[in-house]
Each structure stands twice: as structure tokens, then as C-alpha cells.
Amino acid sequence: MKLTYTKVGNYLLPNLTIKNQNYKRINKYGLLKLQYLKRNNKAFYTTLLMKNELTNYLVSVSNECENKSNNLMEQFKKSDKLLSEKSREINQLEWTKLMNNYNNIAEAIILNELIYNKNV
């Protein structure tokens, strides 16, 4: 990679540009990972930014977390009889309460394992 410079006053400033990429959706997990990297792992964040790979990394984290969340919720639905469609028709409030509880558990697992892990 060859860098070109522009002289501004007594300084030579590099001509840095970001290549156009086909950006995809970054969900809340990707944004949380971005905040985590900015605060706790600045070297890795800067490296990704300089290599123009930050967006791709955040998209992959978003996809991985979303897949993990979907898989966990499917496992919870299969393991708990109270989450069946029949149970949903009989007692909607209880079913919603259980789904919210399981959703909170899945989110806690994702945040601990994939977002705030020390290994990045």
C-alpha cells in the first residue's frame, strides 16, 4: 500500500480515504462491541479501523450474536412445555412472561460470551 502526502503548512499529512464498501446491518450487539472495543481494546479497534475491516468485523459480530440468540430461544422453546402454542392460547400472560425471561437469559449469555469476552 503506497501512501501519498499533502503538504499543509510545515506538515506532511497522509491522504487517507475509506474505500466504499457494501455495508450491511449492524444490530445492537455490533454497536455494543464497538463501544467495548473503543473503551477497552483501543489497539485492536485502531488496527481494524486502519485496515478498513471494522465494519466487516462488526457485521460478523452482529450476525453471530443474532444466530446465537435464535438458537438459544429455539432450545428454550423445545425444552419447556409451557412455551408451546397450546399453552400460549390458554394463558397468554404466563407465556409472554416466560418468553421474556428466556429472552433475558439468552441476552445475558450473549453479552457475557460474545460481546464482553476478553479474547475478542
C-alpha positions in Angstrom: 0.0 0.0 0.0 1.5 3.3 -1.1 0.7 6.4 0.8 0.7 9.9 -0.7 1.0 13.0 1.3 -0.3 16.6 1.1 1.8 19.5 2.5 -0.2 21.7 4.8 1.9 24.5 6.2 5.1 22.8 7.5 3.5 19.4 7.9 3.0 16.4 5.5 -0.4 14.8 6.1 -1.3 11.4 4.7 -4.1 11.2 2.1 -6.2 8.6 3.8 -9.5 7.6 2.3 -12.0 4.9 3.2 -13.0 2.6 0.3 -16.6 2.3 -0.5 -18.0 -1.0 1.0 -21.2 -2.7 0.7 -22.4 -2.1 4.2 -24.8 -4.4 5.9 -26.9 -4.0 9.1 -25.2 -3.7 12.4 -27.5 -4.6 15.3 -27.3 -3.7 18.9 -24.7 -6.4 19.6 -22.4 -5.0 17.0 -22.8 -1.5 18.4 -22.1 -2.8 21.9 -19.0 -4.5 20.6 -17.9 -1.2 19.0 -18.3 0.7 22.3 -16.4 -2.1 24.1 -13.5 -2.0 21.7 -13.3 1.8 21.9 -13.1 1.7 25.7 -11.2 -1.4 26.5 -9.2 -2.5 23.5 -8.1 0.6 21.6 -5.2 -1.2 19.9 -7.5 -3.8 18.2 -10.0 -1.1 17.4 -7.4 1.1 15.8 -6.0 -1.8 13.8 -9.4 -2.7 12.4 -10.1 0.9 11.6 -6.7 1.4 9.8 -7.1 -1.9 7.8 -10.7 -0.8 6.9 -12.1 -4.0 8.4 -14.0 -2.5 11.3 -17.4 -2.6 9.6 -16.9 -6.2 8.4 -15.9 -7.2 11.9 -19.0 -5.6 13.5 -21.3 -7.1 10.9 -19.9 -10.6 11.7 -20.3 -10.0 15.4 -23.9 -8.9 14.8 -24.7 -12.0 12.7 -23.0 -14.3 15.2 -24.9 -12.8 18.1 -28.2 -12.9 16.3 -27.7 -16.6 15.3 -26.8 -17.5 18.9 -29.9 -15.7 20.2 -32.1 -17.5 17.7 -30.6 -20.9 18.6 -30.9 -20.3 22.3 -34.6 -19.3 22.0 -35.3 -22.4 19.9 -33.6 -24.6 22.5 -35.6 -23.0 25.3 -38.9 -23.5 23.3 -38.1 -27.2 22.8 -37.1 -27.8 26.5 -40.1 -26.0 28.2 -43.6 -27.4 27.6 -45.1 -24.1 28.8 -43.8 -22.4 25.7 -46.0 -24.4 23.3 -48.6 -22.9 21.1 -51.3 -24.6 23.1 -50.1 -23.1 26.3 -49.9 -19.7 24.5 -53.6 -19.9 23.6 -54.6 -20.9 27.2 -52.6 -18.4 29.2 -51.0 -15.6 27.1 -49.8 -13.6 30.0 -47.9 -16.5 31.5 -46.5 -17.5 28.1 -45.3 -13.9 27.5 -43.7 -13.7 30.9 -41.7 -17.0 30.3 -40.7 -15.8 26.8 -39.4 -12.5 28.2 -37.5 -14.4 31.0 -35.9 -16.7 28.4 -35.1 -13.8 26.2 -33.3 -12.0 29.0 -31.3 -15.2 29.8 -30.3 -15.5 26.2 -29.2 -11.9 26.0 -27.2 -12.2 29.2 -25.4 -15.3 27.8 -24.6 -13.4 24.5 -23.3 -10.4 26.3 -21.1 -12.4 28.6 -19.8 -14.8 25.9 -19.6 -12.8 22.7 -19.6 -9.1 23.5 -17.5 -8.7 26.6 -15.1 -11.6 26.3 -11.5 -10.8 26.9 -10.2 -12.8 23.9 -12.1 -10.6 21.4 
